[in-house]
Amino acid sequence: MDYLIIIEKTGTGYSAYAPDLPGCIATASTVVEARRLMREGIEFHIEGLRIEGYSVPLPSSEALFFTVADTGEVCRETVVETLYDIKTFAARMGVSPSTVRVYAHRYHIGHKMGRGWVFTERDIARVPSWA
């Protein structure tokens, strides 16, 4: 599962939180430290939920960048997505890398980059469930 983490600059350092894991936060003096603390915090948070018998919330947050012109008008949206190599994507789909290559051509998913392929979460949704 891929959880969105937001890291913000504060007056004294950085704060971080996971929108899909309420209460899972960290503060630190550097970005690197905030990332490390969030990694530990997420593991601790999920462990605590499981110990207490609660279900772990599924990730549902999305990240976007809005490009804003000098006039203040939003002129472009860019979706922030996780990129997967073909082996990682195949594991997420539960199929072999060679099957993913077939899917890439049949369902027009993924992007050829150099000698390899990259895929996103949206590519998973574009493959029919019966495939």
N, C-alpha and C positions, 0 to 999 in steps of 0.2 A: 504494500500500500504506500502511496506517495502522499505525504502530508505537506501542505503549503506552510512555509515558515516565513513570517514577516520579521525583519530586523529593522529597527528604526534608531536613528541618532537621537540622543537625549541631551540634556544640559550637562550630564555627568558621565556619559558614556553611551551605551547601547542597551536597548531592550528588545526582546524577541518573544514571539508567541506563535502558537499554532491555532488558527481559527477553528479548526475541526476538533480540537482537543481542549475544551474550555478548562481554564485553570492551569494549563501547562505553559509556564512563562519562565523567562530568565533575564537577568540583567548582568551586564559586564562592562569592563572598561574598554574592551576592544571587540571588533567584529569577530575575530577568530575565537576569542573566549566565549562570546555569545553563542556562536555556532556549536562549540564544544559542549557548553552547558545545556543547550537545547537538545542536543543528541542524547545526553545523559538524562535530561528531564523527560523526554518522550519515552525512553525505555522504562524509567521509573514510574511514570504516569500510567502507561499501559500495563505494567506489572501490577500496580496497585488496583487498577480497574478489574483485572482478572482475579486477583486474590479476593476482592470484595464481591465477586460474582456479577459484576456489571459487564455489559457488552462493550466492546471497543467501537467507538464511532467510526463509520467509514468516511474516508476523505470525500469532500464535496466542494471545497473551495476552488476557485479558479483565479489566476492572476492575469491582469491585463496592464499594458502600458497605454496611456492616452498621450498622443503627441498633440501639444497645444501650440497653436500659432501665436504670434505676437498680439493678434487681435483678441485672444482669449478663446477662440473657437477651437474645438477639438477637431483636428483634421485627419486623424488616423488612429486606429486601434490595433494593437499588436498583442496577440495571445501569447502568454509565456507557457511553454510546454517542456516537459521532460523528454529528452531524446534518448532512444534506446538503440543499441547496436542489434544486429540480427539475432545473435545468440540469446541475448537478454529478452528481446521481444518474443522470440520463439518460446522461451520458458514461460513467459507471462501468458501466452496463448495456449500453452500445453501441446505444442506441435514441434516438429523438427525444423531446423533452419531451412532445409530444402523446401519444405511445405510453405514456409513464409515467403520464399522467393516466388513460388507459384501464386500465392495470394497477392503478392505485390503487383504482379502483372495482371492477374484476373480481376482484382478489385480496385486497382489503381491506388494502392496505398504505399506509404513509405517514399523516401526520396533517395535517389542514387547520389552518393557523395564520394568522389574519387573511385576507389576500388571496392567500396562497401556500400551498405544501406543504412539509413537511419529511419526510425519509426517513432510515433507519438501515441499517446493514449487515444487520441481521436481516430487513429488508424484501427485500433481494436474495435471501436464501435462501427467501423465501416465494413467489417467482415460479417457476413450473415451468420446467425447463430447455428445454422445447419451445416455450415462449411466444415 
